[in-house]
Amino acid sequence: MNTEEILEKINEILVDEFEVDAEVISPESNLKDTLGLDSLDYVDLVVTIEANFGVKLGEADFVGIATFQDFYNLIETKIQNKN
């Protein structure tokens, strides 16, 4: 899975599962502010990402994650490390 495919899949999940408007998703946007998810939604997001990409995410993985690009990079790194 290449970078573009990862980005598209994450955005698709956010739009379909969390009803985020695709227009507000951009790499430099603040992830937390844009998504407006509560703590339970974040748990759902982690579970959904893990299920779709076959990776494990922990609390420590989210330290320093501010933007969508940070999140994309995290998932891409997890996928690369898995393979």
N, CA, C and O atoms as a Tinker XYZ file with bonds, in Angstrom:
   332  protein
     1  N      0.858000   -1.170000    0.000000    73     2
     2  CA     0.000000    0.000000    0.000000    64     1     3
     3  C      0.908000    1.238000    0.000000    63     2     4     5
     4  O      1.777000    1.379000    0.860000    81     3
     5  N      0.698000    2.120000   -0.962000    73     3     6
     6  CA     1.538000    3.317000   -1.029000    64     5     7
     7  C      0.924000    4.475000   -0.235000    63     6     8     9
     8  O     -0.195000    4.385000    0.271000    81     7
     9  N      1.686000    5.554000   -0.144000    73     7    10
    10  CA     1.279000    6.709000    0.659000    64     9    11
    11  C     -0.080000    7.249000    0.236000    63    10    12    13
    12  O     -0.924000    7.542000    1.083000    81    11
    13  N     -0.291000    7.379000   -1.048000    73    11    14
    14  CA    -1.559000    7.919000   -1.556000    64    13    15
    15  C     -2.737000    7.014000   -1.188000    63    14    16    17
    16  O     -3.805000    7.502000   -0.817000    81    15
    17  N     -2.544000    5.715000   -1.288000    73    15    18
    18  CA    -3.607000    4.767000   -0.939000    64    17    19
    19  C     -3.933000    4.829000    0.557000    63    18    20    21
    20  O     -5.095000    4.737000    0.953000    81    19
    21  N     -2.896000    4.985000    1.377000    73    19    22
    22  CA    -3.099000    5.102000    2.815000    64    21    23
    23  C     -3.907000    6.353000    3.134000    63    22    24    25
    24  O     -4.877000    6.303000    3.890000    81    23
    25  N     -3.497000    7.468000    2.553000    73    23    26
    26  CA    -4.183000    8.744000    2.767000    64    25    27
    27  C     -5.650000    8.644000    2.340000    63    26    28    29
    28  O     -6.540000    9.076000    3.073000    81    27
    29  N     -5.900000    8.086000    1.175000    73    27    30
    30  CA    -7.275000    7.958000    0.675000    64    29    31
    31  C     -8.117000    7.072000    1.587000    63    30    32    33
    32  O     -9.275000    7.384000    1.864000    81    31
    33  N     -7.535000    5.966000    2.056000    73    31    34
    34  CA    -8.273000    5.041000    2.915000    64    33    35
    35  C     -8.605000    5.687000    4.262000    63    34    36    37
    36  O     -9.720000    5.544000    4.763000    81    35
    37  N     -7.636000    6.397000    4.846000    73    35    38
    38  CA    -7.895000    7.077000    6.116000    64    37    39
    39  C     -9.000000    8.110000    5.944000    63    38    40    41
    40  O     -9.922000    8.177000    6.756000    81    39
    41  N     -8.909000    8.914000    4.889000    73    39    42
    42  CA    -9.936000    9.933000    4.650000    64    41    43
    43  C    -11.304000    9.296000    4.430000    63    42    44    45
    44  O    -12.315000    9.809000    4.909000    81    43
    45  N    -11.335000    8.187000    3.709000    73    43    46
    46  CA   -12.592000    7.476000    3.469000    64    45    47
    47  C    -13.195000    7.001000    4.792000    63    46    48    49
    48  O    -14.404000    7.109000    4.999000    81    47
    49  N    -12.361000    6.478000    5.680000    73    47    50
    50  CA   -12.829000    6.035000    6.995000    64    49    51
    51  C    -13.403000    7.216000    7.777000    63    50    52    53
    52  O    -14.474000    7.106000    8.374000    81    51
    53  N    -12.695000    8.335000    7.774000    73    51    54
    54  CA   -13.150000    9.507000    8.519000    64    53    55
    55  C    -14.489000   10.018000    8.005000    63    54    56    57
    56  O    -15.355000   10.404000    8.791000    81    55
    57  N    -14.654000   10.020000    6.704000    73    55    58
    58  CA   -15.894000   10.506000    6.099000    64    57    59
    59  C    -17.033000    9.518000    6.345000    63    58    60    61
    60  O    -18.125000    9.917000    6.750000    81    59
    61  N    -16.782000    8.231000    6.101000    73    59    62
    62  CA   -17.838000    7.223000    6.196000    64    61    63
    63  C    -18.209000    6.858000    7.630000    63    62    64    65
    64  O    -19.390000    6.746000    7.960000    81    63
    65  N    -17.214000    6.676000    8.470000    73    63    66
    66  CA   -17.466000    6.179000    9.822000    64    65    67
    67  C    -17.703000    7.289000   10.843000    63    66    68    69
    68  O    -18.430000    7.094000   11.817000    81    67
    69  N    -17.095000    8.445000   10.624000    73    67    70
    70  CA   -17.160000    9.506000   11.627000    64    69    71
    71  C    -17.838000   10.770000   11.111000    63    70    72    73
    72  O    -17.826000   11.807000   11.775000    81    71
    73  N    -18.428000   10.676000    9.926000    73    71    74
    74  CA   -19.222000   11.759000    9.332000    64    73    75
    75  C    -18.477000   13.089000    9.284000    63    74    76    77
    76  O    -19.051000   14.150000    9.530000    81    75
    77  N    -17.193000   13.008000    8.964000    73    75    78
    78  CA   -16.377000   14.206000    8.804000    64    77    79
    79  C    -16.535000   14.685000    7.368000    63    78    80    81
    80  O    -16.490000   13.885000    6.434000    81    79
    81  N    -16.718000   15.976000    7.195000    73    79    82
    82  CA   -16.841000   16.565000    5.868000    64    81    83
    83  C    -15.481000   16.487000    5.171000    63    82    84    85
    84  O    -14.491000   17.017000    5.676000    81    83
    85  N    -15.436000   15.837000    4.026000    73    83    86
    86  CA   -14.180000   15.658000    3.290000    64    85    87
    87  C    -13.504000   16.988000    2.977000    63    86    88    89
    88  O    -12.282000   17.049000    2.844000    81    87
    89  N    -14.286000   18.041000    2.861000    73    87    90
    90  CA   -13.745000   19.361000    2.518000    64    89    91
    91  C    -12.849000   19.942000    3.613000    63    90    92    93
    92  O    -11.988000   20.774000    3.328000    81    91
    93  N    -13.044000   19.512000    4.858000    73    91    94
    94  CA   -12.265000   20.083000    5.966000    64    93    95
    95  C    -10.991000   19.290000    6.250000    63    94    96    97
    96  O    -10.165000   19.702000    7.064000    81    95
    97  N    -10.837000   18.161000    5.580000    73    95    98
    98  CA    -9.647000   17.336000    5.794000    64    97    99
    99  C     -8.536000   17.805000    4.868000    63    98   100   101
   100  O     -8.656000   17.743000    3.644000    81    99
   101  N     -7.456000   18.273000    5.476000    73    99   102
   102  CA    -6.257000   18.627000    4.700000    64   101   103
   103  C     -5.046000   18.282000    5.553000    63   102   104   105
   104  O     -5.133000   18.293000    6.781000    81   103
   105  N     -3.922000   17.977000    4.923000    73   103   106
   106  CA    -2.742000   17.524000    5.670000    64   105   107
   107  C     -2.307000   18.461000    6.791000    63   106   108   109
   108  O     -1.825000   18.001000    7.826000    81   107
   109  N     -2.468000   19.763000    6.600000    73   107   110
   110  CA    -1.989000   20.710000    7.604000    64   109   111
   111  C     -3.035000   21.061000    8.666000    63   110   112   113
   112  O     -2.721000   21.767000    9.624000    81   111
   113  N     -4.265000   20.580000    8.512000    73   111   114
   114  CA    -5.321000   20.858000    9.490000    64   113   115
   115  C     -5.052000   20.126000   10.800000    63   114   116   117
   116  O     -4.482000   19.035000   10.812000    81   115
   117  N     -5.474000   20.747000   11.904000    73   115   118
   118  CA    -5.336000   20.138000   13.214000    64   117   119
   119  C     -6.303000   18.970000   13.326000    63   118   120   121
   120  O     -7.510000   19.134000   13.144000    81   119
   121  N     -5.778000   17.806000   13.622000    73   119   122
   122  CA    -6.575000   16.582000   13.662000    64   121   123
   123  C     -7.685000   16.660000   14.706000    63   122   124   125
   124  O     -8.851000   16.408000   14.400000    81   123
   125  N     -7.325000   17.007000   15.927000    73   123   126
   126  CA    -8.301000   17.021000   17.020000    64   125   127
   127  C     -9.375000   18.070000   16.800000    63   126   128   129
   128  O    -10.561000   17.780000   16.958000    81   127
   129  N     -8.979000   19.294000   16.434000    73   127   130
   130  CA    -9.947000   20.372000   16.236000    64   129   131
   131  C    -10.880000   20.089000   15.073000    63   130   132   133
   132  O    -12.079000   20.354000   15.154000    81   131
   133  N    -10.336000   19.552000   13.995000    73   131   134
   134  CA   -11.132000   19.307000   12.795000    64   133   135
   135  C    -12.125000   18.180000   13.004000    63   134   136   137
   136  O    -13.277000   18.271000   12.579000    81   135
   137  N    -11.678000   17.118000   13.659000    73   135   138
   138  CA   -12.563000   15.964000   13.847000    64   137   139
   139  C    -13.611000   16.199000   14.922000    63   138   140   141
   140  O    -14.738000   15.717000   14.805000    81   139
   141  N    -13.253000   16.931000   15.962000    73   139   142
   142  CA   -14.194000   17.185000   17.041000    64   141   143
   143  C    -14.690000   15.918000   17.711000    63   142   144   145
   144  O    -15.850000   15.837000   18.115000    81   143
   145  N    -13.814000   14.924000   17.830000    73   143   146
   146  CA   -14.203000   13.647000   18.419000    64   145   147
   147  C    -14.026000   13.667000   19.929000    63   146   148   149
   148  O    -13.120000   14.313000   20.456000    81   147
   149  N    -14.916000   12.944000   20.620000    73   147   150
   150  CA   -14.731000   12.791000   22.061000    64   149   151
   151  C    -13.856000   11.559000   22.309000    63   150   152   153
   152  O    -13.433000   10.895000   21.362000    81   151
   153  N    -13.591000   11.259000   23.563000    73   151   154
   154  CA   -12.657000   10.171000   23.883000    64   153   155
   155  C    -13.155000    8.812000   23.378000    63   154   156   157
   156  O    -12.350000    7.983000   22.953000    81   155
   157  N    -14.448000    8.580000   23.421000    73   155   158
   158  CA   -14.985000    7.319000   22.898000    64   157   159
   159  C    -14.839000    7.236000   21.387000    63   158   160   161
   160  O    -14.575000    6.166000   20.839000    81   159
   161  N    -15.012000    8.372000   20.715000    73   159   162
   162  CA   -14.824000    8.401000   19.270000    64   161   163
   163  C    -13.374000    8.077000   18.903000    63   162   164   165
   164  O    -13.113000    7.397000   17.911000    81   163
   165  N    -12.432000    8.573000   19.716000    73   163   166
   166  CA   -11.023000    8.269000   19.455000    64   165   167
   167  C    -10.736000    6.783000   19.610000    63   166   168   169
   168  O     -9.950000    6.218000   18.850000    81   167
   169  N    -11.368000    6.151000   20.589000    73   167   170
   170  CA   -11.218000    4.701000   20.742000    64   169   171
   171  C    -11.749000    4.008000   19.496000    63   170   172   173
   172  O    -11.111000    3.096000   18.971000    81   171
   173  N    -12.910000    4.435000   19.024000    73   171   174
   174  CA   -13.484000    3.874000   17.799000    64   173   175
   175  C    -12.559000    4.091000   16.609000    63   174   176   177
   176  O    -12.394000    3.200000   15.775000    81   175
   177  N    -11.958000    5.271000   16.529000    73   175   178
   178  CA   -11.031000    5.571000   15.438000    64   177   179
   179  C     -9.840000    4.621000   15.472000    63   178   180   181
   180  O     -9.446000    4.075000   14.442000    81   179
   181  N     -9.272000    4.427000   16.654000    73   179   182
   182  CA    -8.119000    3.529000   16.789000    64   181   183
   183  C     -8.503000    2.111000   16.370000    63   182   184   185
   184  O     -7.775000    1.472000   15.610000    81   183
   185  N     -9.636000    1.619000   16.858000    73   183   186
   186  CA   -10.087000    0.266000   16.527000    64   185   187
   187  C    -10.318000    0.137000   15.020000    63   186   188   189
   188  O     -9.931000   -0.866000   14.421000    81   187
   189  N    -10.936000    1.129000   14.413000    73   187   190
   190  CA   -11.217000    1.103000   12.986000    64   189   191
   191  C     -9.929000    1.120000   12.170000    63   190   192   193
   192  O     -9.798000    0.372000   11.201000    81   191
   193  N     -8.981000    1.967000   12.555000    73   191   194
   194  CA    -7.697000    2.034000   11.842000    64   193   195
   195  C     -6.948000    0.712000   11.987000    63   194   196   197
   196  O     -6.398000    0.195000   11.014000    81   195
   197  N     -6.926000    0.169000   13.200000    73   195   198
   198  CA    -6.254000   -1.109000   13.420000    64   197   199
   199  C     -6.859000   -2.212000   12.559000    63   198   200   201
   200  O     -6.131000   -3.015000   11.974000    81   199
   201  N     -8.179000   -2.255000   12.479000    73   199   202
   202  CA    -8.866000   -3.286000   11.705000    64   201   203
   203  C     -8.621000   -3.132000   10.207000    63   202   204   205
   204  O     -8.473000   -4.125000    9.494000    81   203
   205  N     -8.579000   -1.899000    9.735000    73   203   206
   206  CA    -8.427000   -1.659000    8.297000    64   205   207
   207  C     -6.990000   -1.784000    7.807000    63   206   208   209
   208  O     -6.758000   -2.115000    6.644000    81   207
   209  N     -6.035000   -1.523000    8.677000    73   207   210
   210  CA    -4.639000   -1.527000    8.249000    64   209   211
   211  C     -3.811000   -2.638000    8.889000    63   210   212   213
   212  O     -2.645000   -2.811000    8.536000    81   211
   213  N     -4.384000   -3.387000    9.817000    73   211   214
   214  CA    -3.665000   -4.487000   10.441000    64   213   215
   215  C     -2.493000   -4.043000   11.299000    63   214   216   217
   216  O     -1.477000   -4.735000   11.377000    81   215
   217  N     -2.630000   -2.891000   11.940000    73   215   218
   218  CA    -1.576000   -2.360000   12.808000    64   217   219
   219  C     -2.123000   -2.194000   14.222000    63   218   220   221
   220  O     -3.335000   -2.201000   14.434000    81   219
   221  N     -1.226000   -2.048000   15.173000    73   219   222
   222  CA    -1.616000   -1.778000   16.561000    64   221   223
   223  C     -1.200000   -0.362000   16.915000    63   222   224   225
   224  O     -0.078000    0.053000   16.626000    81   223
   225  N     -2.106000    0.378000   17.541000    73   223   226
   226  CA    -1.835000    1.745000   17.972000    64   225   227
   227  C     -1.996000    1.832000   19.481000    63   226   228   229
   228  O     -2.939000    1.284000   20.051000    81   227
   229  N     -1.062000    2.528000   20.120000    73   227   230
   230  CA    -1.135000    2.743000   21.555000    64   229   231
   231  C     -1.173000    4.226000   21.863000    63   230   232   233
   232  O     -0.978000    5.068000   20.986000    81   231
   233  N     -1.425000    4.526000   23.109000    73   231   234
   234  CA    -1.509000    5.923000   23.534000    64   233   235
   235  C     -0.235000    6.691000   23.197000    63   234   236   237
   236  O     -0.292000    7.847000   22.777000    81   235
   237  N      0.907000    6.047000   23.382000    73   235   238
   238  CA     2.198000    6.695000   23.120000    64   237   239
   239  C      2.357000    7.085000   21.651000    63   238   240   241
   240  O      3.084000    8.026000   21.332000    81   239
   241  N      1.681000    6.363000   20.762000    73   239   242
   242  CA     1.772000    6.672000   19.323000    64   241   243
   243  C      1.201000    8.049000   19.007000    63   242   244   245
   244  O      1.581000    8.667000   18.013000    81   243
   245  N      0.295000    8.526000   19.842000    73   243   246
   246  CA    -0.383000    9.784000   19.544000    64   245   247
   247  C      0.297000   11.006000   20.148000    63   246   248   249
   248  O     -0.143000   12.134000   19.928000    81   247
   249  N      1.368000   10.786000   20.908000    73   247   250
   250  CA     2.143000   11.909000   21.430000    64   249   251
   251  C      2.792000   12.611000   20.244000    63   250   252   253
   252  O      3.504000   11.987000   19.457000    81   251
   253  N      2.547000   13.891000   20.120000    73   251   254
   254  CA     3.124000   14.652000   19.018000    64   253   255
   255  C      2.296000   14.654000   17.747000    63   254   256   257
   256  O      2.685000   15.282000   16.762000    81   255
   257  N      1.163000   13.966000   17.747000    73   255   258
   258  CA     0.279000   13.974000   16.570000    64   257   259
   259  C     -0.611000   15.204000   16.660000    63   258   260   261
   260  O     -1.468000   15.293000   17.538000    81   259
   261  N     -0.408000   16.142000   15.760000    73   259   262
   262  CA    -1.205000   17.373000   15.769000    64   261   263
   263  C     -2.037000   17.519000   14.503000    63   262   264   265
   264  O     -3.195000   17.931000   14.560000    81   263
   265  N     -1.450000   17.183000   13.366000    73   263   266
   266  CA    -2.121000   17.404000   12.083000    64   265   267
   267  C     -2.509000   16.078000   11.426000    63   266   268   269
   268  O     -2.083000   15.002000   11.844000    81   267
   269  N     -3.317000   16.196000   10.402000    73   267   270
   270  CA    -3.654000   15.006000    9.614000    64   269   271
   271  C     -2.392000   14.389000    9.031000    63   270   272   273
   272  O     -2.274000   13.165000    8.985000    81   271
   273  N     -1.443000   15.212000    8.584000    73   271   274
   274  CA    -0.204000   14.687000    8.010000    64   273   275
   275  C      0.563000   13.868000    9.039000    63   274   276   277
   276  O      1.122000   12.822000    8.710000    81   275
   277  N      0.592000   14.342000   10.286000    73   275   278
   278  CA     1.229000   13.570000   11.358000    64   277   279
   279  C      0.561000   12.199000   11.491000    63   278   280   281
   280  O      1.233000   11.180000   11.648000    81   279
   281  N     -0.759000   12.193000   11.425000    73   279   282
   282  CA    -1.521000   10.947000   11.554000    64   281   283
   283  C     -1.247000   10.030000   10.367000    63   282   284   285
   284  O     -1.032000    8.832000   10.548000    81   283
   285  N     -1.253000   10.582000    9.152000    73   283   286
   286  CA    -0.934000    9.786000    7.960000    64   285   287
   287  C      0.449000    9.164000    8.098000    63   286   288   289
   288  O      0.638000    7.983000    7.806000    81   287
   289  N      1.418000    9.966000    8.545000    73   287   290
   290  CA     2.794000    9.480000    8.691000    64   289   291
   291  C      2.866000    8.353000    9.718000    63   290   292   293
   292  O      3.574000    7.366000    9.517000    81   291
   293  N      2.130000    8.505000   10.822000    73   291   294
   294  CA     2.105000    7.464000   11.846000    64   293   295
   295  C      1.612000    6.145000   11.265000    63   294   296   297
   296  O      2.239000    5.103000   11.457000    81   295
   297  N      0.500000    6.189000   10.562000    73   295   298
   298  CA    -0.085000    4.960000   10.009000    64   297   299
   299  C      0.842000    4.367000    8.953000    63   298   300   301
   300  O      1.029000    3.151000    8.913000    81   299
   301  N      1.421000    5.201000    8.101000    73   299   302
   302  CA     2.343000    4.705000    7.079000    64   301   303
   303  C      3.548000    4.022000    7.723000    63   302   304   305
   304  O      3.973000    2.959000    7.270000    81   303
   305  N      4.097000    4.624000    8.772000    73   303   306
   306  CA     5.236000    4.038000    9.473000    64   305   307
   307  C      4.862000    2.705000   10.104000    63   306   308   309
   308  O      5.627000    1.743000   10.033000    81   307
   309  N      3.685000    2.649000   10.720000    73   307   310
   310  CA     3.220000    1.399000   11.334000    64   309   311
   311  C      3.082000    0.291000   10.283000    63   310   312   313
   312  O      3.453000   -0.857000   10.529000    81   311
   313  N      2.552000    0.642000    9.126000    73   311   314
   314  CA     2.376000   -0.347000    8.055000    64   313   315
   315  C      3.744000   -0.826000    7.558000    63   314   316   317
   316  O      3.948000   -2.024000    7.360000    81   315
   317  N      4.679000    0.109000    7.355000    73   315   318
   318  CA     6.016000   -0.250000    6.890000    64   317   319
   319  C      6.734000   -1.139000    7.903000    63   318   320   321
   320  O      7.411000   -2.093000    7.520000    81   319
   321  N      6.589000   -0.833000    9.189000    73   319   322
   322  CA     7.248000   -1.616000   10.233000    64   321   323
   323  C      6.637000   -3.002000   10.365000    63   322   324   325
   324  O      7.304000   -3.940000   10.800000    81   323
   325  N      5.376000   -3.131000    9.991000    73   323   326
   326  CA     4.678000   -4.415000   10.040000    64   325   327
   327  C      5.217000   -5.358000    8.968000    63   326   328   329
   328  O      5.326000   -6.567000    9.174000    81   327
   329  N      5.555000   -4.766000    7.809000    73   327   330
   330  CA     5.998000   -5.574000    6.667000    64   329   331
   331  C      7.429000   -5.846000    6.739000    63   330   332
   332  O      7.976000   -6.513000    5.861000    81   331
